[in-house]
Amino acid sequence: MKRLWLVLPVAVVAVLLGFLAVGLHRDPRLVPSPLIEKPAPEFALPELFTPAQRFSSAQLRGKVWLLNVWASWCEACRAEHPLLLELHARSKAPLIGLDYKDKPADGRRMLLQLGNPYANAVSDVNGNVAINYGVYGVPETFIVGRDGRIAYKQIGPITQGVLDRTLLPLIDKLSR
């Protein structure tokens, strides 16, 4: 009986250390999204540059499109911005910018300073649309197919490798 009381805590600690070791070697950007292959949540939000007008995701039905969730206060969003400009230049799919929990004036200022890669930028001041998309933090980018389903989710900033090896090929495939 004494031996069992010694072995049991050691076994529990060993199992916990095993889980910890596996968890530390996982890439947090590879968190699977439960929304992949599910319909993209619909939204209608004020346009960032013309707040009196609303832009709706319904306007994109039947098209392949991307949703980039960003904010002016996000340093990683600023770092990925040149690649968004490149994506805009190289892709035929519209890129929609969702300005997340940001002052619209700050979002406008950033796009005027760095260039506007978006076919349309909308303001999600309270973050509800981002929550519907399961956003963990900014930046995040989604590819939505012609069928209106989410085909891909990029957590974290887009890199040149992600742009060249994942986003552009998937956009081309979905556009055929």
N, C-alpha and C positions, 0 to 999 in steps of 0.2 A: 504494500500500500504506500509506503514511504517513497518507493522508487517511482510510482505513478505521479506523485505530486512534484517530483523533480523533472520528469520527462515531459509532462504536459505543458508547463510554462515554456520550456525550451522549444518544444514543437510549435507552439503558438507564435513565439518570437521569430522562429525560422520562417514560418509561413508569411508573417507580416513583412519581414525583410525581403522575401521573394517578391511580394506584390510591389513593394517600394522600388526594388531594383528594376522591375519591368516598367513601372510607371515613369521612372526617371529617364529611361531610354526611348520614350515615345515622343514624337514631334507633336506639340500642342496644336499646330496648324493642320494636322491630319484628323482632327475631330470629325467623325462622320456626321453629316447633317441629316436629320430625320426628314427634311423637306425634299431631298433629292428624289426625282421622279414624281413629286407631288405638284399639284397646281400652284403656281406662284400666287401669293396673296395679292389681291387687287388693292389699288390705292388711288386716291385722287387728292392731290396736294397743291398748295400754291406754288406757282413758278417762282424761282429764286429772283429772277430779274424783273418779272412782271407779276407781283403778288396778287393783283386783282384777278389774274387768270389762273385757272387750275389745269394741271396736267394729270391725265388718268392713264393708268397702265392699260386700260381697255383700248386705248389708241394704238397699242402695239400688237393687238391680236393678229395672229397669223405670221408674225415676224420673229426672227431670232433677235434677241436683244440682251443687253447687259445692264445690270444694276450695280453701281459702285456706291457703297456707303462710306461717307467721308465727313470730315469736319475741319474747319479752319484751325482749330486748336490742336489738331492731331499732327504730331511731327512725322509719324510714319506715312500719313496721307500726303504730306508735302514731299517726302522722299520718293513715293511712288508716282507722283504727278507727271514727271517727264515720260514715264512709260504709258500713262493714260493718254497723253498727247500722241505718242507713237501708236498706241492701239487705235485711237480715233483715225489716224492717218492710214493705217494698214488694214482696217476692218470695214466691212460694209454693214455690219450690224450696229444699230444705234446704241450708244452708251448713255445711260441715264444716271445722273448724279443725285444721290439722296443725301442732302446736307443734314447731318444727324445732330440733334440737340445743340444747335449752334444759333447764334444771332444771325439772321439773314444778311445784315449789313457786313458782318465779318466774312461770311461765305462769299458774298459778291466781291468784296475787296480781294480775297485770295484769288479768285478766278480772274479778276482783272489784272492782278499782278503776275500770275504764273501762266496765264492762258486758260482758255475754256475748252476742255476736251469733250464736253457733253453735248449731245443733241438736245437735251433738255435737263435742267437742274431744278430740283424741287426742294422745298424746305420742310423737314420733319422736326419741327421745334420740340415737340414733346416726346419724340422717339417711338410713337406707337407703331408706325409702319415697320421700323427696324425690328421691333419686338416681334411683330408678326412674321418676319423673315428669319427669326431666330439668331439675330446678330449678337455675337459675344462682345465685340468691341470693334472699333474702326482702325484701319479700313477692312472692309470685306467686299467681295465682288461675286455676283451671281450671273450665270448664263441661263437664259430662259429660251427654250426651244419654240418652234412655230406652234406646237401643241399647247403652249402656255404652261408647260411643266419645267421646274427647275432641273437643269441638266448638270450643273456644276456649282460648287461654292468654294471660293478662295478665301481662306481666313488669313488675315495679315496682308502686308503689302505685296503687290505684284512685283516679281523680279523679271529680269530679262529672260531667264530660263523658263519661268512660268508662262510668260507671254509667248515665247517662240515654240515651246514644246507642248503646252497645254491649251491655252486660251485660243490662239489663232487656228490651230488644227481643229479644235472642237467646233468653233464657230463655222469654219468651212464645211465640216461634216454635217452639221445641223442645217446649214443653208442649202444643201443639195436637195 
